[in-house]
Each structure stands twice: as structure tokens, then as C-alpha cells.
């Protein structure tokens, strides 16, 4: 199993209340079928819970990718707040294809710890 880090993001106020803005540089890490502007991303967290995020882009302007779907539910369940961090990665597995992983982290005493 080969794991590839896609992005790390410190959460902003909008990320914790509306949607997660995905770094523009990572848009190429996701494949959109021709003519589509949204795809569902299944991601597993550190306690093996599955989450479905809708990754969408604006069709006519600067793409500006965002996660919606279960994103706000994820934020609430984890108790995330501004300044916490998300680590998003992709695992390539034989036969099964691609699996995504998401990890939430909080800084405590100058150390990053997982938020379960």
C-alpha cells in the first residue's frame, strides 16, 4: 500500500462553519469526469469512520475547489475549531484502487495531536 500526502491545511473560520477550501495546487490530485464540476470523495478518518465529501469547483470562474457534503458534520463531530489542522492523503491499493484518508490535528503544548 502506497500512501501519498495530498495537502495539510490550518482551518479558517469559513472552513469550520461552511466548507473546506481545498488548496488550488491540489485540484489536479482529483479526477473530474469530462463536463462535471463535482465529485464525491470517500475518506476514512483515524478511527476508521467513513465520510463522504463533495468536492466541487465553479465551472466558469477560477475553479476554487471546496469540500461540502459531510464536511460540517465532520467538523462538529470532531469538535474542530479555527487553527486546528487537516491532513488529507491518498492510498493506492492493489486491486481496490484509491482510498482517501483524513486526519484532524490540534496543537497542544506546541505538539500536534490527532483529534479522534
NUMIKOL-399721 format. One line per field, with one value per atom (N, C-alpha, C): residue number from 1; residue in one letter; x, y, z. Coordinates in nm, 3 decimals, padded with zeros to 5 digits. Example, Ala and Ser with C-alpha at 12.3 -4.5 7.8 and 13.67 -1.06 7.14 Angstrom:
2
resi = (1|1|1|2|2|2)
resn = (A|A|A|S|S|S)
u = (01.319|01.230|01.320|01.285|01.367|01.290)
v = (-00.569|-00.450|-00.330|-00.225|-00.106|00.003)
w = (00.780|00.780|00.780|00.708|00.714|00.787)
//
This chain:
116
resi = (1|1|1|2|2|2|3|3|3|4|4|4|5|5|5|6|6|6|7|7|7|8|8|8|9|9|9|10|10|10|11|11|11|12|12|12|13|13|13|14|14|14|15|15|15|16|16|16|17|17|17|18|18|18|19|19|19|20|20|20|21|21|21|22|22|22|23|23|23|24|24|24|25|25|25|26|26|26|27|27|27|28|28|28|29|29|29|30|30|30|31|31|31|32|32|32|33|33|33|34|34|34|35|35|35|36|36|36|37|37|37|38|38|38|39|39|39|40|40|40|41|41|41|42|42|42|43|43|43|44|44|44|45|45|45|46|46|46|47|47|47|48|48|48|49|49|49|50|50|50|51|51|51|52|52|52|53|53|53|54|54|54|55|55|55|56|56|56|57|57|57|58|58|58|59|59|59|60|60|60|61|61|61|62|62|62|63|63|63|64|64|64|65|65|65|66|66|66|67|67|67|68|68|68|69|69|69|70|70|70|71|71|71|72|72|72|73|73|73|74|74|74|75|75|75|76|76|76|77|77|77|78|78|78|79|79|79|80|80|80|81|81|81|82|82|82|83|83|83|84|84|84|85|85|85|86|86|86|87|87|87|88|88|88|89|89|89|90|90|90|91|91|91|92|92|92|93|93|93|94|94|94|95|95|95|96|96|96|97|97|97|98|98|98|99|99|99|100|100|100|101|101|101|102|102|102|103|103|103|104|104|104|105|105|105|106|106|106|107|107|107|108|108|108|109|109|109|110|110|110|111|111|111|112|112|112|113|113|113|114|114|114|115|115|115|116|116|116)
resn = (X|X|X|X|X|X|X|X|X|X|X|X|X|X|X|X|X|X|X|X|X|X|X|X|X|X|X|X|X|X|X|X|X|X|X|X|X|X|X|X|X|X|X|X|X|X|X|X|X|X|X|X|X|X|X|X|X|X|X|X|X|X|X|X|X|X|X|X|X|X|X|X|X|X|X|X|X|X|X|X|X|X|X|X|X|X|X|X|X|X|X|X|X|X|X|X|X|X|X|X|X|X|X|X|X|X|X|X|X|X|X|X|X|X|X|X|X|X|X|X|X|X|X|X|X|X|X|X|X|X|X|X|X|X|X|X|X|X|X|X|X|X|X|X|X|X|X|X|X|X|X|X|X|X|X|X|X|X|X|X|X|X|X|X|X|X|X|X|X|X|X|X|X|X|X|X|X|X|X|X|X|X|X|X|X|X|X|X|X|X|X|X|X|X|X|X|X|X|X|X|X|X|X|X|X|X|X|X|X|X|X|X|X|X|X|X|X|X|X|X|X|X|X|X|X|X|X|X|X|X|X|X|X|X|X|X|X|X|X|X|X|X|X|X|X|X|X|X|X|X|X|X|X|X|X|X|X|X|X|X|X|X|X|X|X|X|X|X|X|X|X|X|X|X|X|X|X|X|X|X|X|X|X|X|X|X|X|X|X|X|X|X|X|X|X|X|X|X|X|X|X|X|X|X|X|X|X|X|X|X|X|X|X|X|X|X|X|X|X|X|X|X|X|X|X|X|X|X|X|X|X|X|X|X|X|X|X|X|X|X|X|X|X|X|X|X|X|X)
u = (00.084|00.000|00.089|00.068|00.147|00.063|00.107|00.032|00.100|00.020|00.070|00.000|00.077|00.022|-00.027|-00.153|-00.207|-00.199|-00.254|-00.244|-00.265|-00.211|-00.231|-00.286|-00.389|-00.450|-00.489|-00.448|-00.492|-00.630|-00.725|-00.864|-00.888|-00.961|-01.002|-01.145|-01.197|-01.336|-01.436|-01.419|-01.509|-01.499|-01.377|-01.358|-01.435|-01.456|-01.522|-01.673|-01.723|-01.866|-01.942|-01.872|-01.942|-01.888|-01.760|-01.698|-01.548|-01.481|-01.335|-01.283|-01.209|-01.146|-01.021|-01.018|-00.905|-00.800|-00.672|-00.569|-00.575|-00.572|-00.583|-00.477|-00.359|-00.250|-00.285|-00.383|-00.420|-00.536|-00.590|-00.702|-00.666|-00.543|-00.501|-00.490|-00.494|-00.489|-00.621|-00.725|-00.858|-00.903|-00.968|-01.013|-01.162|-01.193|-01.332|-01.367|-01.476|-01.519|-01.546|-01.525|-01.543|-01.680|-01.680|-01.804|-01.864|-01.805|-01.860|-01.781|-01.853|-01.791|-01.797|-01.841|-01.847|-01.831|-01.760|-01.743|-01.753|-01.791|-01.793|-01.660|-01.604|-01.479|-01.511|-01.481|-01.497|-01.363|-01.365|-01.242|-01.264|-01.161|-01.166|-01.083|-01.138|-01.064|-00.979|-00.919|-00.826|-00.893|-01.026|-01.096|-01.174|-01.135|-01.190|-01.336|-01.381|-01.515|-01.509|-01.605|-01.611|-01.690|-01.638|-01.703|-01.714|-01.825|-01.841|-01.839|-01.737|-01.724|-01.752|-01.825|-01.848|-01.742|-01.659|-01.557|-01.614|-01.627|-01.684|-01.598|-01.612|-01.544|-01.646|-01.616|-01.703|-01.672|-01.773|-01.748|-01.695|-01.732|-01.698|-01.594|-01.557|-01.462|-01.336|-01.252|-01.140|-01.198|-01.147|-01.212|-01.239|-01.146|-01.162|-01.231|-01.158|-01.218|-01.257|-01.372|-01.421|-01.481|-01.472|-01.541|-01.668|-01.781|-01.906|-01.953|-02.079|-02.127|-02.124|-02.053|-02.048|-01.938|-01.883|-01.772|-01.811|-01.922|-01.960|-01.994|-02.052|-02.077|-01.944|-01.843|-01.709|-01.652|-01.662|-01.612|-01.681|-01.813|-01.888|-01.856|-01.850|-01.824|-01.685|-01.589|-01.452|-01.430|-01.526|-01.510|-01.401|-01.387|-01.278|-01.306|-01.199|-01.209|-01.099|-01.111|-01.012|-00.873|-00.776|-00.639|-00.607|-00.711|-00.686|-00.640|-00.589|-00.530|-00.587|-00.602|-00.647|-00.530|-00.511|-00.411|-00.488|-00.478|-00.552|-00.454|-00.476|-00.383|-00.459|-00.386|-00.443|-00.359|-00.426|-00.357|-00.392|-00.290|-00.309|-00.299|-00.403|-00.401|-00.419|-00.357|-00.367|-00.509|-00.562|-00.695|-00.809|-00.799|-00.907|-00.901|-00.786|-00.775|-00.731|-00.802|-00.762|-00.852|-00.790|-00.862|-00.807|-00.896|-00.854|-00.860|-00.768|-00.761|-00.765|-00.833|-00.836|-00.803|-00.717|-00.677|-00.690|-00.752|-00.764|-00.662|-00.597|-00.495|-00.519|-00.480|-00.489|-00.354|-00.314|-00.188|-00.214|-00.142|-00.150|-00.007|00.025|00.159|00.267|00.247|00.343|00.362|00.266|00.270|00.138|00.144|00.022|-00.025|-00.153|-00.210|-00.334|-00.360|-00.479|-00.604|-00.707|-00.839|-00.921|-00.960|-01.035|-01.180)
v = (-00.118|00.000|00.125|00.212|00.333|00.453|00.529|00.646|00.772|00.864|00.989|01.107|01.193|01.313|01.409|01.452|01.547|01.690|01.716|01.852|01.854|01.959|01.992|02.132|02.156|02.288|02.325|02.445|02.501|02.561|02.525|02.565|02.713|02.776|02.916|02.921|03.040|03.049|02.989|03.016|02.961|02.809|02.755|02.610|02.541|02.609|02.547|02.573|02.661|02.694|02.666|02.658|02.643|02.531|02.537|02.443|02.448|02.343|02.342|02.384|02.491|02.533|02.448|02.374|02.286|02.369|02.354|02.431|02.409|02.520|02.515|02.423|02.421|02.338|02.189|02.150|02.009|01.967|02.059|02.027|01.914|01.914|01.810|01.671|01.663|01.534|01.457|01.523|01.462|01.462|01.354|01.342|01.372|01.473|01.507|01.450|01.375|01.329|01.449|01.432|01.542|01.607|01.739|01.815|01.822|01.754|01.758|01.854|01.913|02.012|01.970|01.846|01.795|01.643|01.595|01.450|01.420|01.298|01.256|01.190|01.228|01.172|01.097|00.969|00.889|00.891|00.935|00.942|00.874|00.808|00.737|00.814|00.833|00.906|00.810|00.862|00.783|00.675|00.683|00.576|00.487|00.494|00.412|00.443|00.564|00.606|00.664|00.627|00.672|00.803|00.897|01.025|01.047|01.111|01.145|01.296|01.344|01.488|01.512|01.618|01.656|01.758|01.725|01.817|01.884|02.015|02.087|02.207|02.245|02.364|02.450|02.579|02.669|02.650|02.629|02.596|02.710|02.833|02.940|03.039|03.028|03.122|03.046|03.108|03.036|02.917|02.796|02.676|02.679|02.721|02.728|02.603|02.492|02.368|02.374|02.316|02.313|02.176|02.137|02.020|02.067|02.002|02.021|01.880|01.848|01.714|01.698|01.597|01.571|01.653|01.752|01.828|01.891|01.964|02.032|01.930|01.817|01.710|01.659|01.645|01.603|01.705|01.833|01.940|01.932|01.918|01.915|01.790|01.675|01.551|01.551|01.610|01.614|01.733|01.826|01.945|02.037|02.045|02.125|02.274|02.350|02.494|02.560|02.689|02.766|02.739|02.713|02.684|02.536|02.449|02.306|02.277|02.159|02.128|01.997|01.994|01.876|01.824|01.692|01.627|01.530|01.547|01.466|01.390|01.260|01.178|01.076|01.016|00.916|00.789|00.675|00.546|00.472|00.425|00.340|00.196|00.118|-00.021|-00.113|-00.227|-00.325|-00.377|-00.374|-00.429|-00.335|-00.267|-00.180|-00.039|00.004|00.139|00.239|00.352|00.465|00.477|00.499|00.527|00.657|00.740|00.867|00.855|00.925|00.930|01.076|01.102|01.237|01.228|01.319|01.324|01.468|01.485|01.617|01.625|01.740|01.760|01.891|01.890|02.011|02.031|02.155|02.183|02.197|02.115|02.120|02.124|02.229|02.247|02.233|02.303|02.304|02.168|02.079|01.946|01.924|01.868|01.833|01.695|01.684|01.555|01.528|01.400|01.364|01.395|01.444|01.463|01.344|01.261|01.140|01.177)
w = (00.000|00.000|00.000|-00.096|-00.109|-00.069|00.034|00.080|00.031|-00.021|-00.076|-00.008|00.056|00.122|00.014|00.024|-00.073|-00.023|00.097|00.150|00.300|00.359|00.500|00.503|00.585|00.588|00.730|00.772|00.900|00.876|00.961|00.940|00.967|00.875|00.886|00.939|00.969|01.014|00.913|00.784|00.682|00.677|00.695|00.694|00.807|00.917|01.032|01.036|00.949|00.954|00.824|00.710|00.583|00.494|00.462|00.368|00.385|00.343|00.347|00.210|00.207|00.082|00.063|-00.047|-00.080|-00.152|-00.117|-00.187|-00.339|-00.414|-00.560|-00.621|-00.564|-00.617|-00.615|-00.534|-00.522|-00.611|-00.687|-00.774|-00.871|-00.919|-01.014|-00.950|-00.817|-00.748|-00.756|-00.805|-00.814|-00.959|-01.001|-01.139|-01.152|-01.230|-01.260|-01.397|-01.408|-01.540|-01.631|-01.758|-01.854|-01.836|-01.827|-01.816|-01.677|-01.579|-01.443|-01.355|-01.259|-01.170|-01.024|-01.000|-00.862|-00.863|-00.761|-00.742|-00.593|-00.560|-00.420|-00.387|-00.274|-00.225|-00.096|-00.092|00.029|00.103|00.229|00.308|00.442|00.491|00.619|00.720|00.840|00.943|01.027|01.133|01.214|01.298|01.313|01.386|01.288|01.160|01.052|01.019|01.051|01.012|00.871|00.789|00.650|00.640|00.562|00.539|00.389|00.347|00.206|00.193|00.124|00.097|-00.050|-00.078|-00.217|-00.254|-00.350|-00.400|-00.522|-00.517|-00.631|-00.667|-00.793|-00.845|-00.918|-00.926|-01.001|-01.150|-01.233|-01.372|-01.459|-01.432|-01.525|-01.474|-01.350|-01.291|-01.253|-01.170|-01.113|-01.038|-01.060|-01.005|-00.854|-00.771|-00.625|-00.568|-00.557|-00.508|-00.360|-00.328|-00.190|-00.159|-00.030|00.021|00.090|00.056|00.128|00.164|00.144|00.180|00.331|00.381|00.526|00.596|00.529|00.588|00.723|00.729|00.854|00.962|00.925|01.021|01.078|00.993|01.036|01.135|01.103|01.190|01.327|01.327|01.453|01.535|01.469|01.542|01.605|01.536|01.587|01.681|01.686|01.770|01.718|01.586|01.528|01.540|01.546|01.557|01.473|01.457|01.383|01.442|01.354|01.400|01.404|01.412|01.402|01.259|01.237|01.107|01.051|00.919|00.847|00.763|00.767|00.682|00.593|00.462|00.366|00.279|00.265|00.187|00.103|00.011|-00.079|-00.068|-00.064|-00.062|-00.190|-00.257|-00.375|-00.328|-00.352|-00.308|-00.427|-00.419|-00.527|-00.538|-00.657|-00.681|-00.645|-00.533|-00.487|-00.545|-00.593|-00.646|-00.542|-00.534|-00.450|-00.327|-00.211|-00.087|-00.031|00.021|00.082|00.234|00.300|00.446|00.489|00.600|00.656|00.805|00.849|00.990|01.038|01.153|01.216|01.328|01.339|01.443|01.516|01.642|01.725|01.793|01.807|01.875|02.025|02.102|02.247|02.301|02.373|02.429|02.321|02.209|02.097|02.031|02.047|01.986|01.911|01.792|01.718|01.758|01.797|01.836|01.751|01.725|01.648|01.726|01.655|01.714|01.668|01.762|01.728|01.714)
//
